[in-house]
Amino acid sequence: MTCALFDKKNFFRNISEIRSRIHRRSIFISKDIIKGEKFSIHNIKRVRPGHGLGPKYYEKILNKKCPMNLFKGEPLKKIF
């Protein structure tokens, strides 16, 4: 017996789920970062609200070079 949920080819989120995205965590800059400096646990952190890049990318961006100057308190956006 198949479930109707698995027969769908496209996945859609409920409106309440879309609205709650802002309450999720995201990656923010905790210290000013100069272009070429590496991301580390000392200059980025995962906090709420969810205005920036998702925390699933935290481990992936550690030790990568920053492509531009970033300032404390800014959410990290997709910059790669």
MARTOR-233662 format. One line per 5 residues: number of its first residue (from 1); their letters; for each residue x, y, z of N, C-alpha, C. Coordinates in Angstrom, 1 decimal. Layout:
NUM) A) X/Y/Z/X/Y/Z/X/Y/Z ~ ...
//
This chain:
1) MTCAL) 0.8/-1.2/0.0/0.0/0.0/0.0/0.9/1.2/0.0 ~ 0.6/2.2/-0.9/1.4/3.4/-0.9/0.7/4.5/-0.2 ~ 1.4/5.4/0.3/0.9/6.6/1.0/0.8/7.7/-0.1 ~ -0.2/8.5/0.0/-0.4/9.6/-0.9/0.6/10.6/-0.8 ~ 1.3/10.7/0.4/2.3/11.7/0.6/3.5/11.4/-0.3
6) FDKKN) 3.8/10.2/-0.5/5.0/9.8/-1.3/4.8/9.8/-2.8 ~ 3.5/9.9/-3.2/3.2/9.9/-4.6/3.4/11.3/-5.2 ~ 3.6/12.3/-4.4/3.7/13.7/-4.9/5.1/13.8/-5.5 ~ 5.2/14.5/-6.6/6.5/14.8/-7.3/7.1/16.1/-6.8 ~ 6.3/17.0/-6.3/6.8/18.2/-5.8/6.5/18.4/-4.3
11) FFRNI) 7.4/19.0/-3.6/7.2/19.1/-2.2/6.9/20.6/-1.9 ~ 5.9/20.9/-1.1/5.5/22.3/-0.8/5.4/22.4/0.7 ~ 5.9/23.5/1.3/5.9/23.8/2.7/4.5/24.5/3.0 ~ 4.1/24.2/4.3/2.9/24.9/4.7/3.2/26.4/5.0 ~ 2.2/27.2/4.9/2.4/28.7/5.2/3.0/28.9/6.6
16) SEIRS) 2.5/28.1/7.6/3.0/28.3/8.9/4.5/27.9/9.0 ~ 4.9/26.9/8.2/6.3/26.6/8.2/7.2/27.6/7.6 ~ 6.7/28.3/6.5/7.4/29.3/5.8/7.6/30.5/6.8 ~ 6.5/30.9/7.5/6.6/32.0/8.5/7.6/31.7/9.6 ~ 7.7/30.5/10.0/8.6/30.1/11.1/10.1/30.1/10.8
21) RIHRR) 10.4/30.2/9.5/11.8/30.2/9.1/12.7/31.2/9.8 ~ 12.1/32.4/10.1/12.8/33.4/10.7/13.3/33.0/12.1 ~ 12.6/32.1/12.8/13.0/31.7/14.1/14.1/30.6/14.1 ~ 14.5/30.2/13.0/15.6/29.2/12.9/16.9/29.8/13.1 ~ 17.9/29.1/13.3/19.3/29.6/13.4/19.9/29.9/12.0
26) SIFIS) 20.9/30.8/12.1/21.7/31.1/10.9/23.1/31.5/11.3 ~ 24.0/31.6/10.3/25.4/32.0/10.6/25.5/33.5/10.6 ~ 26.1/34.0/11.6/26.4/35.4/11.7/27.9/35.7/12.0 ~ 28.4/36.8/11.6/29.8/37.2/11.8/29.9/37.7/13.3 ~ 30.8/37.2/14.1/31.0/37.6/15.4/32.2/38.5/15.6
31) KDIIK) 33.1/38.6/14.7/34.2/39.5/14.7/34.4/40.0/13.3 ~ 34.9/41.2/13.1/35.2/41.7/11.7/36.2/40.8/11.0 ~ 35.9/40.5/9.8/36.7/39.6/8.9/37.2/40.4/7.7 ~ 38.5/40.4/7.5/39.1/41.0/6.4/39.2/40.1/5.2 ~ 39.1/40.6/4.0/39.2/39.8/2.8/40.4/39.0/2.8
36) GEKFS) 40.3/37.6/2.6/41.4/36.7/2.6/41.6/36.0/3.9 ~ 41.0/36.5/5.0/41.1/35.8/6.3/40.2/34.6/6.2 ~ 40.6/33.6/7.0/39.9/32.3/7.0/38.7/32.4/8.0 ~ 37.6/31.8/7.7/36.5/31.6/8.6/36.9/30.6/9.7 ~ 36.6/31.0/11.0/37.0/30.1/12.1/35.9/30.1/13.1
41) IHNIK) 36.0/29.3/14.2/35.0/29.3/15.2/35.1/30.6/16.0 ~ 36.1/31.4/15.9/36.3/32.6/16.6/35.7/33.8/15.9 ~ 35.4/33.7/14.6/34.8/34.9/13.9/33.4/34.6/13.3 ~ 32.9/33.4/13.4/31.5/33.2/13.0/30.8/32.4/14.1 ~ 29.4/32.5/14.1/28.7/31.8/15.1/27.3/31.5/14.5
46) RVRPG) 26.6/30.5/15.1/25.2/30.2/14.7/24.3/30.8/15.8 ~ 23.4/31.7/15.3/22.4/32.3/16.3/21.1/32.4/15.6 ~ 20.1/32.9/16.4/18.8/33.2/15.8/18.7/34.7/15.7 ~ 18.0/35.3/14.8/17.0/34.8/13.9/17.7/34.3/12.6 ~ 16.9/33.7/11.8/17.4/33.0/10.6/17.4/33.9/9.4
51) HGLGP) 18.2/35.0/9.4/18.3/35.9/8.2/19.4/35.6/7.3 ~ 20.3/34.7/7.7/21.5/34.4/6.9/21.6/33.0/6.4 ~ 22.8/32.5/6.2/23.0/31.2/5.7/22.7/30.2/6.7 ~ 22.1/29.0/6.4/21.7/28.0/7.3/22.9/27.4/8.0 ~ 22.7/26.9/9.2/23.8/26.3/10.0/24.3/25.0/9.4
56) KYYEK) 23.6/24.4/8.5/24.2/23.2/7.8/25.5/23.5/7.1 ~ 25.7/24.7/6.7/26.9/25.1/6.0/28.1/25.5/6.9 ~ 27.9/25.5/8.2/28.9/26.0/9.2/30.2/25.2/9.0 ~ 30.1/23.9/9.1/31.3/23.0/9.0/32.0/23.2/7.6 ~ 31.2/23.4/6.6/31.7/23.5/5.2/32.5/24.8/5.0
61) ILNKK) 32.1/25.9/5.7/32.8/27.1/5.4/34.0/27.4/6.4 ~ 34.1/26.6/7.4/35.3/26.7/8.3/36.6/26.5/7.5 ~ 37.5/27.3/7.8/38.9/27.3/7.2/38.9/27.7/5.7 ~ 37.8/28.2/5.2/37.8/28.8/3.8/38.1/30.3/3.9 ~ 38.7/30.8/2.9/39.0/32.2/2.8/37.8/33.0/2.5
66) CPMNL) 37.7/34.2/3.2/36.6/35.1/3.0/36.8/35.9/1.8 ~ 35.9/36.0/0.8/36.1/36.7/-0.4/35.9/38.2/-0.3 ~ 35.4/38.7/0.8/35.2/40.2/1.0/35.3/40.6/2.4 ~ 35.3/41.8/2.7/35.3/42.3/4.1/33.9/42.1/4.7 ~ 33.8/41.6/5.9/32.6/41.4/6.6/32.7/42.0/7.9
71) FKGEP) 31.6/42.5/8.4/31.6/43.2/9.7/30.8/42.5/10.8 ~ 31.2/42.7/12.0/30.5/42.1/13.2/29.0/42.3/13.2 ~ 28.2/41.3/13.4/26.8/41.4/13.5/26.0/41.2/12.2 ~ 26.7/41.1/11.1/26.1/40.8/9.8/25.8/39.3/9.7 ~ 24.6/39.0/9.0/24.4/37.6/8.7/25.2/37.2/7.5
76) LKKIF) 25.7/36.0/7.5/26.5/35.5/6.4/25.5/35.1/5.3 ~ 25.6/35.7/4.2/24.8/35.3/3.0/25.6/34.4/2.1 ~ 24.9/33.8/1.1/25.6/33.0/0.2/26.6/33.8/-0.6 ~ 27.8/33.7/-0.4/28.8/34.5/-1.1/29.8/33.7/-1.9 ~ 29.6/32.4/-2.0/30.6/31.6/-2.7/30.1/31.3/-4.1
//
